[in-house]
Each structure stands twice: as structure tokens, then as C-alpha cells.
Amino acid sequence: MTMYIKGLGLCTPGKPVSNAALAQRFALNEEWISLYLGNQSRYFATDLNSGVQHYSLMDIARQAAIAAIDNAQIDKSKIDFIILATATPDKLMPATVNEVAHDLEMFNIPTYQLQSGCCGAMQALNLANDLLSVGRYRYGLVIGADICNKFIDPLKDYSDSLASEIINFALFGDGAGAVVLTANADESPLAITHLQYRMTESTLPAGQIVNWQGSRIIEQEMLREDYKNIETHVPLIAEEQLGRMLSVLEATPDEIDWFLVPQLSGRMTARLIDALRLPTEKTINCVAQTGNNGNALLLFQLSHLLETFQPGQRAIALTVESSRWLSGGLALQHHGVK
């Protein structure tokens, strides 16, 4: 079923954190971050030096939700369901989605929270599409958000950390995005016409692990990134997903105006664009400025797309999650009058 983007909102906590500040705190090489990863900045809800958490996941998810509802120009009472996709909830219970709903006084509606990674926004959009398709709901709110505060230890000396752990601080950042969706074509020209999401048939080990240890002292990495495997296999999975999207659209790459490709780092995104043989000027990228903010990143890309999306144009968005090698795709079309 086709659904329509009625409003979109973002939240980046605090001020951008430079490579110099990141390198100093986590015993990283500033030049290596710039040259090898290609990221220039990112945002954190936690002060890197003091460890003080200035914003919770609920805080930034709430701000993105308010911004999206305001952008949609509807009252929050019109929202019929909320879906939050995140890898980093504030607590196991209450679920952060319910904290957001409670804080905004959005009661008597169904709420859902997905435990997810870089494909999380795509999963949430799929679920929203299914809910809107039954005809009982007019507006749905999808939020994608992540924060790193549980993994930033102000007392830790990171100079002895493994590379597979420390690379996460150079790659990732905090942020939240939200989108108001409707099944009513007369309310928005921004149509999501096709959605795909799947767990790929892969024998690869998990490429991204995020542990949740609680108060127990366990001698294992809280974060582990198999960057080399990711660098090798994400382009292959993305190419397969792009092929599936083009097939369902019965289109060639030349007939698509914009591409939103997976965003791990600035450098890897550039390599991925080359591997997919796409013109750089037709791609929407933001990870070098925002950091990889996980479940929020696709919504940040969509926000950038909507700044340039013109009536009659089409776009394809791709996501790949390396945790268990998931992939997703969506197609958008601007139905506005030229």
C-alpha cells in the first residue's frame, strides 16, 4: 500500500563534536578519523569529558516527534499510533516509546518499540504501512533514535581498548528523527510507494554487536564492530537490494532521480556509491556531518531529500544492518504538480 509523508522532524543533541575533541577523549588519531573514516563531526547527548548525560533517548525522541507533528500541521491528538525504533532504550521497562507517549500526553493509542539497528527505520515504516493499510488509522508517528551514553565511561582510559570497540566512537553519534505518515493521498504529495525489508540468507558472523550487561562485570566488549567484514559485504548486500527495488519499479538507475544509500561513514559511503555505479550528485548523504546515528539516520537522509525533491521525481532508499545482515529498501515519488 502507498503511504504518504505528512511531516518530518529531527533532533541532534548539543553541539557538533569535532574530530579533534573525539580524538583527545578516546585516544584516537584525528588524522586517521578524517582520512580513513571520512567523518567530520557527530553529536552526543553526553558530555565526553565529565560523563554527564544532558539528554536521554526520551528527550531527543520527544523533540523529534514534536517537530514532525508541528511540520505536519496537525494536533498531536490526531496521531493514531506510535512506533519507536532504537538499539539504545533508556530502560528495558518502561519502554522508551511509552515514556515519549506519556510525556506528550498521547494516551489511548497503540505504541510499539522495535529493538533494531541501521535497518530499524525501515522496519518501523513497514509496520506503519501494515497498520495504515487496515483502514482503522489515519495518522501514524514513526520515530528512529539512538544515543551512546551507556557506552561512554568518563573514568575509563580508552588507550587500552580494542580497535573493534574504539572504532564505534569514531563512527557513531546520537540523534532522533520522526515522521508523520498517512494513507490519505490528498494530504501529501510525498508518496512511499514500495517497501522491502528482509533478513538476508547469510552465513557471516554478526558484524555489529551491542552488549547490554547491566551492573554485572563481564570481561567482554560492550561494542564490537567487524569493520573489515562490513566494508566487504555491505556493498554486495546493497547492490542486491538496489536490484530488487529497480525490478519492482521496472526502472533503470538512470530513471531514478535520487538515491539514499547506506551510511556507515563518509569514506565508506563514497566507496559504496562507486560500487553501486551511481552518480555522486544523485545521492543524499549526511553521515560525515551527523555521525552514524543508527535508527535515526534514514530519517535524516529523508529530511535532506525533501529539501530538493521535486514534483515528478523518484527516489530509492537502501539500508543494510550488519548485526545479522539485514537489508531494506523503499521507493518514493513526488506526486506534486510541476
C-alpha positions in Angstrom: 0.0 0.0 0.0 1.2 3.5 -0.7 1.5 5.8 2.3 2.4 9.5 2.4 4.9 11.6 4.4 2.9 14.4 6.0 5.5 15.7 8.4 9.2 15.2 9.4 11.3 16.3 12.3 14.8 15.9 13.6 16.8 16.3 16.8 20.5 16.5 17.3 21.6 16.9 20.9 24.0 19.6 21.8 26.8 21.0 19.6 28.7 19.0 16.9 31.7 17.2 18.3 34.9 17.7 16.2 37.4 15.0 15.3 39.9 16.8 17.5 37.7 16.6 20.5 36.8 13.0 19.8 40.5 12.0 19.3 41.5 13.6 22.6 38.9 11.8 24.6 39.1 8.3 23.1 42.8 8.1 22.4 42.2 8.2 18.6 44.3 9.8 15.8 42.5 12.8 14.5 44.0 12.4 11.0 43.0 8.8 10.9 39.4 9.7 11.6 39.4 12.2 8.9 41.2 10.2 6.2 40.2 6.6 7.0 36.6 7.2 8.1 35.8 10.5 6.4 33.6 11.8 9.2 34.0 15.5 10.3 31.5 15.7 13.2 28.8 14.0 15.2 26.6 14.7 18.2 26.5 13.2 21.6 23.8 13.5 24.4 26.6 13.0 26.9 29.5 15.3 27.8 32.5 13.3 26.7 34.8 14.6 29.5 32.5 14.8 32.5 30.2 11.9 31.6 27.2 14.0 32.4 24.2 12.9 30.4 22.4 16.1 29.2 19.7 14.3 27.2 18.0 10.9 27.4 16.7 8.9 24.5 13.2 10.0 25.5 14.3 13.7 25.4 15.5 13.6 21.8 12.8 11.3 20.6 10.2 13.6 22.1 11.8 16.6 20.4 11.8 14.9 17.0 8.2 13.8 17.5 7.1 17.4 18.3 8.9 18.7 15.3 7.3 16.2 13.0 3.8 16.8 14.3 4.3 20.5 14.0 5.7 20.1 10.5 2.6 18.0 9.6 0.4 20.9 10.9 -1.9 18.6 12.9 -2.7 18.3 16.6 -1.0 15.5 18.5 -4.4 14.1 19.4 -4.8 13.1 15.7 -2.0 10.6 15.9 -3.4 7.0 16.0 -0.2 5.0 16.8 3.4 5.5 17.7 6.4 3.3 16.7 9.9 3.8 18.0 12.9 2.0 16.5 16.0 2.0 18.7 19.1 0.0 19.7 19.6 2.0 22.9 16.4 2.4 25.0 16.7 4.4 28.2 15.4 1.4 30.2 14.2 -2.1 29.5 11.0 -1.1 31.1 9.1 1.2 30.8 9.7 1.1 27.1 11.0 4.5 25.8 8.2 4.7 23.3 5.8 4.7 26.2 7.8 7.4 28.1 7.5 9.6 25.0 3.8 9.0 24.7 3.3 9.6 28.4 5.3 12.8 28.4 3.4 14.1 25.4 0.1 13.0 26.9 -0.7 10.9 23.8 -2.9 8.3 25.5 -5.3 5.6 24.4 -3.4 4.7 21.3 -1.2 1.6 20.5 2.5 2.0 20.9 5.3 -0.2 19.6 9.0 -0.3 20.3 11.4 -2.2 17.9 14.9 -3.3 19.1 16.8 -2.6 16.0 19.8 -1.1 14.3 20.6 0.5 10.9 17.5 -1.1 9.3 15.3 0.0 12.2 13.6 2.9 10.5 12.8 0.7 7.5 11.3 -1.9 9.9 9.2 0.8 11.6 8.0 2.1 8.3 7.0 -1.4 7.2 5.0 -1.8 10.4 3.4 1.6 10.0 2.4 0.7 6.4 0.7 -2.5 7.6 -1.2 -0.6 10.3 -2.3 2.1 8.0 -3.4 -0.5 5.4 -6.2 -1.9 7.6 -8.1 1.3 7.4 -8.6 1.9 11.1 -5.9 4.6 11.4 -5.5 8.0 9.7 -2.1 9.1 11.1 0.9 7.2 12.4 4.1 8.5 14.1 7.4 6.7 13.4 10.5 7.6 15.4 14.0 6.4 15.0 16.5 7.4 17.7 19.7 6.3 19.4 22.2 7.6 22.0 25.6 6.2 23.1 25.5 7.3 26.8 25.6 3.7 28.2 28.9 3.1 26.4 30.7 6.3 27.4 32.7 5.8 30.7 34.1 9.1 31.9 36.6 7.3 34.1 37.9 4.8 31.6 41.3 5.0 29.9 40.4 4.1 26.3 44.1 3.9 25.2 44.0 0.1 26.0 40.7 -0.6 24.3 40.5 -3.0 21.3 40.2 -1.4 17.9 36.9 -3.2 17.3 35.4 -1.3 20.2 37.1 2.1 19.9 36.1 2.5 16.2 32.5 2.7 17.3 33.1 6.1 19.0 34.5 7.4 15.7 31.7 6.1 13.6 28.6 6.7 15.7 26.7 9.6 17.1 23.4 10.5 18.7 20.2 11.7 17.1 16.5 11.3 16.6 14.2 11.6 13.6 10.4 11.3 13.3 7.9 11.2 10.5 4.1 11.5 10.5 2.5 9.2 7.9 -0.9 8.9 6.4 -2.7 6.7 3.9 -4.6 9.7 2.5 -3.2 10.7 -0.8 -4.9 14.1 -0.7 -2.9 15.2 2.4 0.6 15.0 0.9 2.3 14.6 -2.4 5.3 12.7 -0.9 4.5 9.0 -1.5 6.3 5.9 -0.2 5.2 3.6 -3.0 7.2 0.4 -2.2 8.8 -1.0 0.9 11.0 -4.1 1.3 12.7 -5.5 4.4 14.4 -8.9 5.0 16.9 -10.8 6.9 19.4 -12.0 4.3 20.4 -15.6 3.9 24.0 -15.1 5.2 26.4 -17.4 7.0 28.6 -14.5 8.1 29.2 -13.9 11.8 27.4 -10.9 13.3 29.1 -7.8 12.1 27.9 -5.5 14.8 27.4 -6.4 18.5 26.0 -4.2 21.2 26.0 -5.8 24.6 23.7 -4.9 27.4 25.3 -6.1 30.6 23.5 -4.2 33.4 25.5 -4.0 36.6 27.4 -7.3 36.2 31.1 -7.0 35.5 31.7 -9.2 32.4 35.0 -9.2 30.6 33.8 -8.7 27.1 33.4 -5.7 24.8 30.3 -3.7 25.2 30.5 -2.7 21.5 32.2 -4.7 18.7 32.4 -3.6 15.1 33.8 -6.0 12.4 34.6 -3.1 10.1 36.5 -5.2 7.5 33.7 -7.6 7.0 31.2 -4.7 6.9 33.4 -2.9 4.4 33.4 -6.0 2.2 29.8 -7.2 2.4 27.6 -4.1 2.8 28.2 -3.1 -0.8 27.2 -6.6 -2.0 24.0 -6.6 0.0 23.2 -3.1 -1.0 23.7 -4.0 -4.7 21.3 -6.9 -4.3 18.7 -4.7 -2.6 19.1 -2.0 -5.2 18.4 -4.6 -7.9 15.3 -5.8 -6.1 14.0 -2.2 -5.9 14.7 -1.4 -9.5 13.0 -4.7 -10.5 9.8 -4.0 -8.6 9.8 -0.4 -10.0 10.5 -1.7 -13.5 13.1 1.0 -13.8 16.8 1.5 -14.6 19.1 3.6 -12.4 19.0 6.4 -15.0 15.3 6.7 -14.4 15.7 7.3 -10.7 16.4 10.9 -9.6 17.8 10.3 -6.1 19.5 7.5 -4.2 19.7 7.3 -0.4 22.5 4.7 0.2 23.6 3.1 3.5 25.6 5.5 5.6 28.3 3.9 7.8 31.0 6.5 7.5 31.8 9.3 5.0 34.6 7.3 3.3 32.6 4.0 3.1 29.6 5.8 1.7 31.8 7.2 -1.1 33.1 3.7 -1.8 29.6 2.3 -1.7 28.4 4.9 -4.2 31.2 3.9 -6.5 30.5 0.2 -6.1 26.8 0.8 -7.0 27.9 2.8 -10.0 25.7 5.8 -9.0 26.5 9.4 -9.8 27.5 11.1 -6.6 25.4 14.2 -7.4 22.3 12.0 -7.3 22.9 10.6 -3.8 21.8 12.0 -0.5 24.4 11.7 2.2 24.8 13.2 5.7 26.8 10.7 7.9 30.0 12.7 7.7 28.3 15.6 9.5 25.9 13.7 11.8 27.8 10.6 12.6 26.0 7.2 12.2 23.0 7.8 14.4 21.6 4.3 13.8 17.9 4.1 13.7 17.6 7.9 13.0 19.9 8.1 10.0 17.4 7.1 7.2 15.1 9.9 8.5 17.9 12.4 8.4 18.5 11.4 4.8 14.8 11.8 4.0 14.9 15.2 5.5 17.8 16.2 3.2 16.0 14.6 0.2 12.8 16.6 0.8 14.8 19.8 0.6 15.5 19.1 -3.1 12.7 16.6 -4.1 10.7 18.0 -7.0 7.3 17.0 -8.4 7.6 14.0 -10.7 10.9 12.8 -9.3 11.5 9.4 -7.8 14.0 8.2 -5.2 15.2 4.9 -3.8 16.5 4.5 -0.2 18.6 1.5 0.8 19.5 0.2 4.3 21.9 -2.5 5.4 22.3 -3.6 9.1 25.3 -5.7 9.8 24.1 -7.2 13.1 22.7 -10.2 11.4 23.0 -8.8 7.8 19.6 -7.3 7.2 18.6 -5.2 4.2 15.7 -2.9 3.3 14.6 -0.6 0.6 11.9 1.9 -0.1 10.8 3.9 -3.1 9.4 7.4 -3.0 7.7 9.5 -5.6 6.7 13.2 -5.6 3.1 13.4 -6.8 3.0 17.2 -6.7 2.2 19.4 -9.7 5.2 20.6 -11.7 
